[in-house]
Amino acid sequence: MTITHQDELDGLKKIGRIVANTMHSMAKAMTPGMTTRELDSIGRELLEREGAVSAPQATYDFPGTTCISVNEEIAHGIPGERRLAKGDLVNIDVSASLNGYFADTGASFALGSVHPDLNQLRRDGQRAMQIGISQVGHDKPLAGIGNAIGAFASKRGYTLIRNLASHGVGKALHEAPDEVPTWPTKGDNRRIHKGLVLTVEPFLSQGGRWAASRPDDDWTLYSEPAAPVVQYEHTVVATRRGAIIVTLPG
């Protein structure tokens, strides 16, 4: 989507605020012993209260309202009977639509105390996303996002999951530009234009390089090789002055 009028930006900001509030409310509600299905039901009630529609459910018939991925699961985790426990690393990904506008956000949360390395990974995952967002602006190279994130990750000894990319969003959950790498690439000459709406969502890891599913579940993705992974995601709009983040709570 390309924003051309203020009412479009207002509509995008409204659904962006809703998905952000939903994600953070879900994170605050997490308790040991709660199932991921129960956590998902909180998200469903919050979205329904605002009149918003789950984007993965409506677009792909995903078997849940939100994606909840725990520990070894790194993305697209299906809400179910898995019970949360102290020390879990929980990724909550919320995307939804309202009045024809879509927004997408996600973050990795710790339930109670986790190993210091994981807390550092979480802080650096947020920083990686922020570095990527800083590369969003009119006429900037699209590959600049992944190149900047890659330099940050390499300097700190991290790896990046290289088959889970950022993407265009706004009038649909996934739209052009279809794949925006959050890792270093060569030969990508695409440029960002004013008003472009996209996500920035690096998957930062302590050794993982690829996301793969398993034979019994086509949705949930795991790191290959196995390693801790965090993901942080905002939906942003490119302007001549940089990026507007629309997925902020408020």
HELIX and SHEET records of a PDB file:
HELIX    1   1 GLN A    6  ALA A   29  1                                  24    
HELIX    2   2 THR A   36  ARG A   49  1                                  14    
HELIX    3   3 ALA A   55  TYR A   60  1                                   6    
HELIX    4   4 PRO A  116  ILE A  133  1                                  18    
HELIX    5   5 ALA A  143  LYS A  155  1                                  13    
SHEET    1   A 3 VAL A  53  SER A  54  0                                        
SHEET    2   A 3 LEU A  89  LEU A  98 -1                                        
SHEET    3   A 3 CYS A  67  VAL A  70 -1                                        
SHEET    1   B 3 VAL A  53  SER A  54  0                                        
SHEET    2   B 3 LEU A  89  LEU A  98 -1                                        
SHEET    3   B 3 TYR A 101  ALA A 110 -1                                        
SHEET    1   C 3 GLU A  73  ALA A  75  0                                        
SHEET    2   C 3 ASP A 217  GLU A 224 -1                                        
SHEET    3   C 3 TRP A 210  ARG A 214 -1                                        
SHEET    1   D 3 THR A 159  LEU A 160  0                                        
SHEET    2   D 3 PHE A 203  SER A 205 -1                                        
SHEET    3   D 3 VAL A 229  GLN A 231 -1                                        
SHEET    1   E 2 SER A 166  GLY A 168  0                                        
SHEET    2   E 2 GLU A 175  VAL A 180 -1                                        
SHEET    1   F 3 VAL A 197  VAL A 200  0                                        
SHEET    2   F 3 HIS A 234  THR A 239 -1                                        
SHEET    3   F 3 GLY A 242  ILE A 245 -1                                        
END                                                                             
